[in-house]
Amino acid sequence: MSDRPRAVAIMAPSRRKAGQSWTFERLAEASDRLAVAMLTMGIGPGCRVAMMAPPSPTLFAALFGLFRIGAVAVMVDPGMGLAGLRKCLGEADCHAFIGSPKAIIARWALGLCPRARVVASLGAGWVPGCQALREAAAGGSPSHPAGPGDTAAILYTSGSTGPAKGAVYSAGNLAAQVSALGSMLDIAPGETDLSTFPLFGLYAPVLRMTAVIPPMDFTRPASVDAGMLLDLAARHRVDNLFASPAVLARLAAGAESRGGLSGLKRLVSAGAPVPWTLVRRVRPLLRPDARLHTPYGMTEALPVACASDREILGEALEVTRAGRGICLGRPAPGTRVMILPEGGATGMDSQQALAHGGRGEIAVAGPQVTRAYWNRPEADERHKIILNGEVVHRTGDLGWLDERGMLWYLGRQAHVVSVAGWAIPADATEAMFLDLPGVARAAFVACGKGRAALVLEPAPGAPDTMVAMALERATKVGLPISSVMVHPRFPVDRRHNSKIERETLAAWAAAKL
């Protein structure tokens, strides 16, 4: 993992007791010994292993150990709720379940992974009726390290824009993903990373960075203590910080009262479209040579493209404020993006790709693009095209490419509002209202046959004239809406607490009209 074996690979600070600090050498040793322990338990090549434990050095080592023996890590977001957990873990039909004592108890109480033949607890604590996964006395050579084409992981989508599905990752997909992120973000070995999303934290040691794991509830990121994150960033001289838009907004509010984010080299925000007004708010808090990056991608294909604050707040801003799209930047290295006709049939090929400027569905090919979903042939038929042995993933997102090769995002196909003979994308439309005084968030939703509404979430101290100003702007740009409404707090996704649940808002708006 590193040419500096005694450098710190993972730090896990704690609020109540001394935290852990592992070197790259210690991480490699633990991964090796845990791999041997798992082999002894009967976990081997091809075994699907549900992993449910909070981020820690031991969890990272166990995951790397799984990859060493060719087992398949099954990752499901615990924040998706009981029904989602049961469905996803039942579908994955895991051979083993490894989790924290709390997760082991939940498995027994809720009937998760009933067919798992190996159940092991990870970390401190003991649970009767299961084995404890501990490092073996000595390491050994992996019996079957995963090859590039071998399945290495099944990562489930959040289910925020449809049923949660398991994206099947090969070892080659994971390697390409890490390489693309490192190149796209210009990450240098020796940097220190603070991530509020576990998956990005897991990549840090592979990129030869020091991973700082914050003591937070990763299932509720929007409730994180921003002061704690700022303290960690300063204390550990953090270079890179990942935060979803919801976390980024909390960080910005905290930093404004504490002198900014001048210690950071790089901020990375993803998980939902990052409002341009939030980018504008954060930019002055960073030092002049630092950058805020907004990678675009999805569980099935990450990263696809990336924009920086310089691009978002430059010439692109005029396009965004006019409702013509959100700048996603240039495609990641080795990634090919095409725009396919909107609502096209399954099995379309790249010869039907639209010319620059044409609006349609974003499709992407590259070594990081997953080939299939786990046991979801109907989803494969909708989203996967095979061209000359290469997988093209149809994202379900609408966008367009300009003459310079920059990618622009309009919104999800599922969130297009059909009204007055127009098909209007939600995200691009909402961007026109974000700079109105008092507007924290905006949502453009259908609310009954032939009707649409603009729903606003007010910021603290929003003026009484907010709705009138929004209605005036909507009229000026010719947006066909039945009403402008105010909702006190938008419903959002469970994983990043950042994606607006427009279906819920649409039902609320329809009931109001």
C-alpha positions in Angstrom: 0.0 0.0 0.0 2.8 2.4 0.7 6.5 2.8 0.2 6.6 4.4 3.7 5.6 1.4 5.9 6.0 3.3 9.2 4.0 6.3 8.1 0.5 6.5 9.6 -2.2 4.9 7.5 -5.3 5.3 9.7 -6.1 7.4 12.6 -9.4 6.9 14.6 -9.7 9.7 17.1 -12.2 9.2 19.9 -14.0 11.8 22.1 -14.0 9.6 25.2 -10.7 7.6 25.1 -7.4 7.4 23.4 -7.9 6.8 19.7 -6.2 4.3 17.5 -3.3 5.0 15.1 -2.1 2.3 12.6 0.9 2.5 10.3 0.8 1.1 6.8 3.0 -1.8 8.1 0.5 -2.5 10.8 -2.5 -2.3 8.4 -0.8 -4.7 6.0 0.0 -7.1 8.8 -3.5 -7.0 10.2 -5.0 -7.5 6.7 -2.8 -10.6 6.2 -3.6 -12.1 9.6 -7.3 -11.5 9.3 -7.3 -13.1 5.9 -5.8 -16.2 7.4 -8.4 -16.1 10.2 -11.2 -15.8 7.7 -9.9 -18.7 5.7 -9.8 -20.8 8.8 -13.4 -19.9 9.5 -14.4 -21.2 6.0 -14.5 -18.0 4.2 -12.8 -18.4 0.9 -12.7 -17.4 -2.8 -16.1 -16.3 -4.1 -17.8 -16.3 -0.7 -20.2 -13.4 -0.3 -19.6 -11.7 3.0 -22.0 -9.1 4.5 -19.9 -6.5 6.3 -21.8 -4.4 8.8 -19.6 -2.4 11.3 -18.7 1.2 11.8 -15.5 2.5 10.1 -12.4 1.6 12.1 -8.8 0.4 11.4 -10.0 -3.2 12.0 -12.9 -2.9 9.5 -10.5 -1.5 6.9 -8.1 -4.4 7.5 -10.8 -7.0 7.3 -12.0 -5.6 4.0 -8.5 -5.6 2.6 -8.2 -9.2 3.9 -11.3 -10.2 2.0 -9.8 -8.9 -1.2 -6.6 -10.9 -0.5 -8.5 -14.2 -0.4 -10.8 -13.5 -3.3 -14.0 -13.2 -1.2 -16.7 -10.8 -2.1 -17.6 -7.9 0.3 -21.3 -7.1 0.3 -21.9 -3.5 1.5 -25.4 -2.3 2.4 -26.1 1.1 3.8 -27.6 0.5 7.3 -29.4 3.9 6.9 -31.8 2.5 4.3 -34.1 1.0 7.0 -35.2 -2.4 8.0 -37.2 -3.3 4.9 -34.3 -2.3 2.6 -31.7 -4.2 4.7 -33.8 -7.4 4.6 -34.5 -7.2 0.9 -30.9 -6.4 -0.1 -29.2 -8.9 2.2 -31.7 -11.5 1.3 -31.1 -11.0 -2.4 -27.3 -11.2 -1.9 -27.8 -14.6 -0.1 -24.5 -14.1 1.8 -22.4 -17.1 2.9 -21.0 -15.2 5.9 -22.0 -12.2 8.1 -19.2 -10.1 9.8 -20.3 -7.2 11.9 -20.1 -5.3 15.1 -21.7 -6.8 18.2 -24.6 -4.4 17.7 -25.0 -5.6 14.1 -24.8 -9.3 15.2 -27.6 -8.7 17.6 -29.6 -6.9 14.9 -29.1 -9.8 12.5 -30.5 -12.3 15.1 -33.4 -10.0 16.0 -34.4 -9.0 12.5 -33.6 -12.2 10.6 -30.9 -10.8 8.4 -28.8 -13.2 6.3 -30.5 -16.3 7.7 -28.5 -18.7 5.4 -25.1 -17.4 6.5 -23.0 -20.4 7.6 -20.3 -18.2 9.2 -21.3 -15.4 11.7 -18.4 -13.5 13.2 -18.2 -10.4 15.4 -15.6 -7.7 14.6 -14.1 -5.4 17.1 -14.5 -5.1 20.9 -17.3 -6.9 22.7 -18.6 -10.4 22.6 -21.8 -11.9 21.4 -22.9 -15.4 22.4 -23.5 -17.9 19.6 -21.0 -16.5 17.1 -17.3 -16.5 16.5 -15.0 -13.6 17.2 -12.9 -12.5 14.2 -9.4 -12.0 15.5 -6.1 -11.8 13.8 -4.4 -15.1 13.4 -1.1 -15.7 15.2 0.8 -15.4 11.9 0.0 -14.3 8.4 0.3 -16.2 5.2 0.1 -16.0 1.4 -3.4 -15.3 0.0 -4.9 -18.5 -1.5 -6.7 -16.8 -4.3 -6.1 -13.0 -4.7 -8.9 -11.6 -6.9 -7.9 -11.1 -10.5 -9.0 -8.1 -12.5 -12.1 -9.8 -13.8 -13.1 -11.5 -10.5 -16.0 -10.2 -8.4 -14.6 -8.4 -5.4 -17.6 -6.5 -4.0 -21.3 -5.9 -4.3 -22.2 -2.4 -3.3 -25.8 -1.5 -3.0 -27.3 1.8 -4.2 -29.0 3.9 -1.6 -32.5 3.3 -3.0 -33.2 7.1 -3.0 -34.2 7.2 -6.7 -35.6 3.7 -7.1 -35.3 0.2 -5.6 -31.8 -0.4 -4.1 -29.7 -2.5 -6.4 -26.4 -4.3 -5.9 -23.7 -3.1 -8.3 -21.3 -5.9 -8.9 -17.7 -4.7 -8.7 -14.7 -6.6 -10.2 -11.3 -6.1 -8.7 -10.5 -4.3 -11.9 -13.4 -1.9 -11.4 -12.2 -1.0 -7.9 -8.6 -0.5 -9.0 -9.7 1.7 -11.9 -12.0 3.7 -9.6 -9.2 4.4 -7.1 -6.8 5.3 -9.9 -9.3 7.7 -11.6 -10.1 9.5 -8.3 -6.4 9.9 -7.5 -5.6 11.3 -11.0 -8.7 13.5 -11.3 -8.3 15.1 -7.9 -4.4 15.3 -8.2 -4.0 13.5 -4.9 -0.3 13.1 -3.8 1.1 10.4 -1.5 1.6 11.6 2.0 -1.5 13.7 2.2 -4.0 13.4 5.0 -7.7 12.7 4.4 -10.7 13.3 6.5 -13.8 11.7 5.1 -17.4 11.8 6.3 -18.3 9.0 4.0 -16.7 5.6 4.8 -16.1 4.5 1.2 -13.9 7.5 0.4 -12.1 6.9 3.7 -11.4 3.3 2.7 -9.7 4.6 -0.5 -7.3 6.9 1.3 -4.7 4.2 2.4 -4.8 2.7 -1.1 -3.9 6.2 -2.5 -1.1 6.3 0.2 -2.9 8.9 2.2 -3.4 9.0 5.9 -7.1 8.4 6.7 -8.6 10.2 9.7 -11.9 8.5 10.7 -14.1 11.1 12.5 -16.1 9.9 15.6 -19.5 10.5 14.0 -22.7 8.7 13.2 -22.1 7.9 9.5 -25.8 6.9 9.0 -26.9 10.5 9.9 -24.2 12.7 8.3 -26.3 15.9 8.3 -26.3 15.9 12.1 -22.5 15.8 12.4 -20.8 18.2 14.8 -19.1 20.7 12.4 -16.9 22.0 15.2 -15.6 18.5 15.8 -14.7 18.1 12.1 -13.0 21.5 12.0 -11.0 20.7 15.1 -9.9 17.4 13.5 -8.9 19.1 10.3 -6.8 21.6 12.1 -5.2 19.2 14.6 -4.2 16.6 12.0 -3.3 19.1 9.3 -5.8 17.6 6.9 -5.3 18.2 3.2 -8.4 16.5 1.7 -11.9 16.5 3.2 -14.9 14.8 1.7 -18.4 16.1 2.6 -21.8 15.6 1.1 -23.6 18.9 0.3 -25.5 18.6 3.6 -22.3 18.2 5.6 -20.6 20.9 3.5 -23.3 23.4 4.4 -22.7 22.7 8.1 -19.0 23.0 7.7 -19.4 26.3 5.9 -21.6 27.7 8.8 -19.0 26.6 11.3 -16.0 27.8 9.4 -17.6 31.3 8.9 -17.4 31.9 12.6 -14.0 30.3 13.1 -11.8 31.8 10.4 -12.4 29.6 7.4 -11.0 26.4 6.0 -7.6 27.8 5.2 -5.7 24.6 6.2 -7.3 22.5 3.5 -5.7 21.8 0.1 -8.9 20.3 -1.3 -12.6 19.9 -0.5 -14.5 17.2 -2.3 -18.4 17.2 -2.3 -20.6 14.6 -3.9 -23.6 12.4 -3.2 -26.1 14.9 -4.7 -25.8 17.9 -6.9 -23.9 20.6 -5.1 -25.8 23.9 -5.2 -23.8 26.6 -7.0 -24.8 29.0 -4.2 -23.1 26.6 -1.7 -19.9 26.6 -3.8 -20.0 30.4 -3.9 -20.4 30.4 -0.1 -17.5 28.0 0.5 -15.0 29.5 -2.0 -13.9 32.5 0.2 -13.3 30.2 3.2 -10.6 28.3 1.3 -7.1 29.6 0.7 -6.5 30.9 -2.9 -4.6 27.9 -4.2 -7.1 25.3 -2.7 -10.0 23.8 -4.7 -13.5 22.6 -4.1 -14.2 19.6 -6.4 -17.7 18.2 -7.2 -17.2 14.7 -8.7 -20.2 13.3 -10.6 -20.9 9.6 -10.6 -23.1 6.9 -9.1 -22.6 3.6 -7.3 -22.6 1.8 -10.7 -20.0 4.1 -12.2 -17.7 6.4 -10.2 -16.2 8.8 -11.0 -17.7 9.9 -14.3 -16.6 13.6 -14.4 -15.5 16.3 -12.1 -15.8 20.1 -11.9 -14.0 22.6 -9.7 -15.2 25.8 -8.0 -13.2 27.7 -10.7 -15.3 26.1 -13.4 -18.6 26.2 -11.6 -18.3 29.9 -10.7 -16.7 30.9 -14.0 -18.4 31.0 -17.4 -20.6 28.1 -16.5 -22.4 30.1 -13.9 -24.3 32.1 -16.5 -25.6 28.8 -18.1 -26.6 27.4 -14.7 -28.4 30.6 -13.5 -30.4 30.5 -16.8 -31.6 27.0 -16.0 -29.7 25.3 -18.9 -27.7 22.9 -16.8 -25.2 22.3 -13.9 -21.6 22.0 -14.9 -20.1 18.6 -14.2 -16.7 19.2 -15.7 -14.7 17.0 -18.0 -14.9 13.2 -18.0 -12.5 11.4 -15.7 -9.3 9.9 -17.3 -10.1 6.8 -19.4 -13.8 7.6 -19.3 -16.0 8.0 -22.4 -19.3 9.9 -22.0 -22.0 9.9 -24.6 -25.6 11.3 -24.7 -28.3 8.9 -25.9 -31.8 9.9 -27.0 -34.1 10.6 -24.1 -36.4 7.7 -23.3 -34.7 5.5 -25.9 -35.4 1.7 -26.1 -33.1 -0.8 -24.4 -30.3 -2.2 -26.4 -29.4 1.1 -28.1 -25.9 1.5 -29.3 -23.3 4.3 -29.3 -24.0 5.1 -33.0 -27.2 6.7 -31.8 -25.3 9.1 -29.6 -26.4 12.7 -30.0 -24.1 15.5 -31.3 -22.7 18.2 -29.0 -25.5 20.2 -27.5 -28.1 17.5 -27.8 -30.1 16.8 -24.7 -30.6 13.2 -23.7 -29.6 10.5 -21.3 -26.0 10.4 -20.0 -24.3 7.1 -20.7 -20.7 6.2 -19.7 -18.1 3.7 -20.5 -14.7 3.1 -18.8 -12.8 0.6 -16.6 -14.6 1.7 -13.5 -18.0 1.0 -14.9 -19.6 -2.1 -13.4 -20.9 -4.8 -15.8 -24.1 -5.9 -14.0 -26.4 -5.8 -11.0 -26.6 -8.7 -8.6 -29.6 -10.8 -9.6 -31.4 -7.9 -11.4 -31.7 -8.9 -15.1 -34.4 -6.3 -15.7 -32.1 -3.6 -14.4 -29.3 -4.9 -16.5 -31.5 -4.7 -19.6 -32.4 -1.1 -18.8 -29.1 0.2 -17.8 -26.3 -1.9 -19.4 -25.3 -2.0 -23.1 -22.4 -4.2 -24.3 -20.5 -2.8 -27.2 -17.5 -4.8 -28.5 -17.0 -6.3 -25.1 -17.2 -2.9 -23.3 -20.0 -2.0 -20.9 -21.9 1.3 -21.3 -23.9 2.3 -18.3 -27.1 4.3 -18.9 -27.3 6.5 -15.9 -31.0 7.6 -15.9 -29.7 11.2 -15.7 -30.3 13.9 -18.4 -27.6 16.1 -19.7 -25.6 17.3 -22.6 -22.0 17.8 -23.8 -20.7 21.1 -25.1 -18.1 21.6 -27.9 -15.3 21.6 -25.4 -16.2 18.2 -24.0 -17.7 19.6 -20.8 -20.6 17.6 -19.3 -23.7 19.3 -18.1 -26.4 17.9 -15.8 -30.1 18.7 -16.1 -31.7 16.2 -13.7 -33.0 12.7 -13.3 -35.2 11.4 -16.0 -37.6 10.2 -13.3 -37.9 13.8 -12.0 -38.8 15.5 -15.3 -42.0 17.5 -14.9 -44.4 17.3 -17.8 -46.6 20.4 -17.9 -48.1 22.7 -20.5 -46.7 20.5 -23.3 -43.1 20.8 -21.9 -40.8 18.2 -20.3 -38.9 20.3 -17.8 -35.9 18.8 -15.8 -36.0 19.5 -12.1 -32.4 20.2 -11.0 -31.6 22.6 -13.8 -34.8 24.5 -13.2 -34.3 24.7 -9.4 -30.9 26.3 -9.9 -32.5 29.5 -11.1 -34.1 30.2 -7.7 -31.2 29.3 -5.3 -29.9 32.9 -5.1 -33.2 34.4 -4.0 -33.0 35.9 -0.5 -34.1 33.4 2.1 -34.0 30.3 -0.2 -32.2 27.3 1.3 -33.3 24.8 -1.2 -35.8 24.6 -4.1 -37.7 21.7 -5.7 -39.7 21.8 -8.9 -42.3 19.0 -8.7 -45.4 17.7 -10.5 -48.5 17.9 -8.3 -51.3 16.3 -10.2 -52.1 15.9 -13.8 -51.0 18.9 -15.8 -49.9 20.9 -12.7 -46.5 21.8 -11.3 -45.3 23.6 -8.2 -42.1 25.3 -7.0 -41.5 24.3 -3.4 -39.0 26.4 -1.3 -37.2 25.5 1.9 -36.6 28.7 3.8 -33.3 29.6 5.4 -33.3 31.1 8.9 -34.6 34.7 8.7 -36.1 34.3 5.3 -38.0 37.4 4.3 -41.8 37.5 4.0 -41.3 38.5 0.3 -39.5 35.2 -0.6 -42.6 33.6 -2.2 -43.5 36.7 -4.1 -39.9 37.1 -5.5 -39.9 33.4 -6.6 -43.3 33.8 -8.3 -42.0 36.9 -10.1 -38.9 35.1 -11.3 -40.9 32.1 -12.4 -43.2 34.3 -14.4 -40.3 36.1 -16.0 -38.7 32.9 -17.2 -42.0 31.5 -18.3 -42.0 28.6 -15.9 -45.6 27.1 -15.9 -46.4 26.6 -12.3 -49.6 26.4 -10.3 -48.2 27.6 -7.1 -45.1 28.6 -5.1 -45.1 26.8 -1.7 -42.9 26.8 1.4 -42.0 23.5 3.1 -40.1 23.9 6.5 -37.7 21.1 5.9 -37.2 19.0 2.8 -37.2 15.2 3.0 -33.8 13.9 1.9 -32.1 10.6 1.3 -30.7 8.5 4.1 -27.1 7.9 2.8 -25.9 11.5 2.3 -28.9 13.5 3.7 -28.6 15.6 0.5 -30.8 14.3 -2.3 -34.2 15.8 -2.2 -36.9 13.2 -2.1 -39.1 14.8 -4.8 -41.7 12.1 -4.8 -42.5 12.8 -1.1 -42.6 16.6 -1.8 -44.7 16.1 -4.9 -47.4 14.2 -2.8 -47.3 16.9 -0.2 -47.7 19.7 -2.8 -50.6 17.8 -4.5 -52.4 17.5 -1.2 -51.9 21.3 -0.6 -53.4 22.4 -3.9 
